[in-house]
Amino acid sequence: MINDVDIISYSEVEYPVRQVNIRIYGDILISTTLLNDALVNSSGAYVTEDAVRVDEAICYFVQPNEIYLEESELRNLLEHELDVESEIAL
């Protein structure tokens, strides 16, 4: 069981958040795509000012089941995903 998952409340719904140390970025805060979906509308715009503040605190969104992975598995997944994203940005 993963004990380092916390909860954030947004719009009266609770979402899991977790701090993970990533080699290149240090400690980052992640949550699930369910929270991301609640923060933005179908056009990708924030639904409220509070949504902007919540999103700015979260570095990355993972699938709901992935937030509960063991630390090493989650770190590997995030490092791979973040490396791929940085290559695309180049």
C-alpha atoms as one frame of an Amber mdcrd trajectory, in Angstrom:
protein
   0.000   0.000   0.000   1.275   3.454  -0.916   1.253   5.760   2.113   2.582
   8.942   0.533  -0.585   9.894  -1.356  -2.327  13.009  -0.061  -5.663  14.527
  -0.974  -6.537  17.864  -2.534 -10.111  19.138  -2.644 -11.337  21.025  -5.653
 -14.959  21.948  -6.256 -16.015  19.748  -3.317 -14.372  16.638  -4.805 -11.242
  14.994  -3.392  -8.364  14.041  -5.709  -5.128  12.223  -4.878  -1.836  14.134
  -5.068   1.655  12.846  -4.526   5.123  14.329  -4.274   7.757  12.486  -6.290
  11.467  13.191  -6.635  12.477  13.236 -10.299  16.149  13.139 -11.217  16.168
  16.276 -13.393  13.415  18.326 -11.709  13.704  17.442  -8.024  10.507  17.152
  -5.994   7.367  17.623  -8.074   3.690  17.386  -7.198   1.511  15.167  -9.358
  -2.171  14.334  -9.482  -4.505  12.460 -11.782  -6.040  13.283 -15.116  -9.410
  13.360 -13.336  -8.319  16.532 -11.546  -6.971  17.987 -14.775 -10.318  17.301
 -16.445 -12.091  19.156 -13.623  -9.805  22.193 -13.982 -10.335  22.871 -17.680
 -13.307  22.872 -20.019 -13.524  21.055 -23.359 -11.725  23.964 -25.055  -8.807
  23.681 -22.629  -9.618  26.920 -20.767  -9.578  27.044 -16.980 -13.054  26.874
 -15.489 -12.289  29.217 -12.550  -9.501  31.333 -11.086  -9.143  28.694  -8.389
  -8.553  26.122 -11.134  -5.562  28.178 -12.314  -4.037  28.168  -8.811  -4.547
  24.423  -8.410  -3.076  23.672 -11.836  -0.021  25.828 -11.173   0.744  23.718
  -8.098   0.624  20.429 -10.032   3.569  19.597 -12.267   2.151  16.552 -14.047
  -1.053  14.524 -14.322  -1.030  10.721 -14.490  -3.744   8.138 -15.037  -5.761
   7.445 -11.856  -4.222   3.999 -11.305  -0.653   5.237 -11.871  -0.578   7.569
  -8.867  -0.575   4.474  -6.632   2.446   2.816  -8.283   5.493   2.012  -6.195
   7.899   4.961  -5.942  10.489   3.513  -8.329   7.909   2.560 -10.966   6.261
   5.969 -10.781   9.612   7.755 -10.971  10.587   5.744 -14.069   7.237   6.483
 -15.719   7.468  10.212 -14.993  11.107  10.509 -16.057  10.269   8.778 -19.340
   7.176  10.930 -19.956   8.932  14.178 -19.058  11.937  13.276 -21.255   9.612
  12.567 -24.191   7.777  15.876 -23.668  11.026  17.842 -23.544  12.185  16.190
 -26.790   8.897  17.155 -28.467   9.321  20.758 -27.286  12.690  20.960 -29.045
